[in-house]
Amino acid sequence: MQDFEVQTRAFAARIETELDTGHLNFPTSMDISLRIKQLADDPDSSIEDIVTVVRTEPVLSAKVIRMANAMLLNPYGAHITSVNNAVRRIGLSALRCLAFAVAAEQLIQDHRSPHLRKIAAQLWRHSADISSWAYAFAHCLRTANPDTAMLTGMMVDIGQFFLLARVADYPALEGDFERFTEFVSVWNTPVTRSVLEAFELPDDIVDALDSDSPYSGDWPPKELHDLVRIATMATKESNPFNCSRKNDSSPEAESGIPGIDKAQFNSLLEETRAGKDAMLYAVHG
């Protein structure tokens, strides 16, 4: 108990210092995500510069090619085998998403504890499923850019992922996961905000991730925020830090969502399920 309290205070102090200085200490596995983001934002960078970085990461290269050949992005079935052509096909927004996907999968393996690896894997499945639903919904409804929707969905759990990656340095917190969940609930919002600022994501993505904003009630959803909200509602993958849904294997739509007609929502799920599954395979495998 004493070790938990000591390490909780030390972890909180470390996070608070990093937030105050504006310099979060990212895990090394996220370096490639940040590098690709910097190149994508640099007007002097070329596609070839970005492709060179992608080729240094074999897993990312494979995912880029796999996504470029996914049904929604390659409806005519022209098989793409080169990283260069694949990057041009999927675009920079999707590439950023895949770079984060690779970083997330590496974070899972970085944990020394089998229990933390299991939690990280569950959180990753939750993020990947939401991002795939968001892409499929946006592609079907055409109310948001699908790549932007996918990237936004991938960032839904980014604060929790960051905290989970860092907790390996504080082993006592792992011993009481319920209390660690409380710690995450306190720090998730400020850490998420700081991570999004570090990635310098556009305002529409940051606003879409504001968990305090309710669903507008529009159907079909017209804003990115609403689209990501229904993607979160659609997933059957539970978030390990969300106690209220740990034992809920069904979409919230099945029990009713305020402002959304249950039958219309379920119809959208069926219409987009194949596309969602294709994108999930491209992102997660």
Stockholm file with secondary structure:
# STOCKHOLM 1.0

chainA/1-285         MQDFEVQTRAFAARIETELDTGHLNFPTSMDISLRIKQLADDPDSSIEDIVTVVRTEPVLSAKVIRMANAMLLNPYGAHITSVNNAVRRIGLSALRCLAFAVAAEQLIQDHRSPHLRKIAAQLWRHSADISSWAYAFAHCLRTANPDTAMLTGMMVDIGQFFLLARVADYPALEGDFERFTEFVSVWNTPVTRSVLEAFELPDDIVDALDSDSPYSGDWPPKELHDLVRIATMATKESNPFNCSRKNDSSPEAESGIPGIDKAQFNSLLEETRAGKDAMLYAVHG
#=GR chainA/1-285 SS CHHHHHHHHHHHHHHHHHHHHTCCCCCGGGHHHHHHHHHHHCTTCCHHHHHHHHHTCHHHHHHHHHHHTSTTTCTTCCCCCCHHHHHHHHHHHHHHHHHHHHHHHHHHHHCSSHHHHHHHHHHHHHHHHHHHHHHHHHHHHCSSCHHHHHHHHHTTTHHHHHHHHHGGGCHHHHTCHHHHHHHHHHHHHHHHHHHHHHHTCCHHHHHHTCTTSCCCCCSSCCSHHHHHHHHHHHCCSCCTTCGGGTTCCSCGGGGCBTTBCHHHHHHHHHHHHHHHHHHHHHHHC
#=GC SS_cons         CHHHHHHHHHHHHHHHHHHHHTCCCCCGGGHHHHHHHHHHHCTTCCHHHHHHHHHTCHHHHHHHHHHHTSTTTCTTCCCCCCHHHHHHHHHHHHHHHHHHHHHHHHHHHHCSSHHHHHHHHHHHHHHHHHHHHHHHHHHHHCSSCHHHHHHHHHTTTHHHHHHHHHGGGCHHHHTCHHHHHHHHHHHHHHHHHHHHHHHTCCHHHHHHTCTTSCCCCCSSCCSHHHHHHHHHHHCCSCCTTCGGGTTCCSCGGGGCBTTBCHHHHHHHHHHHHHHHHHHHHHHHC
//
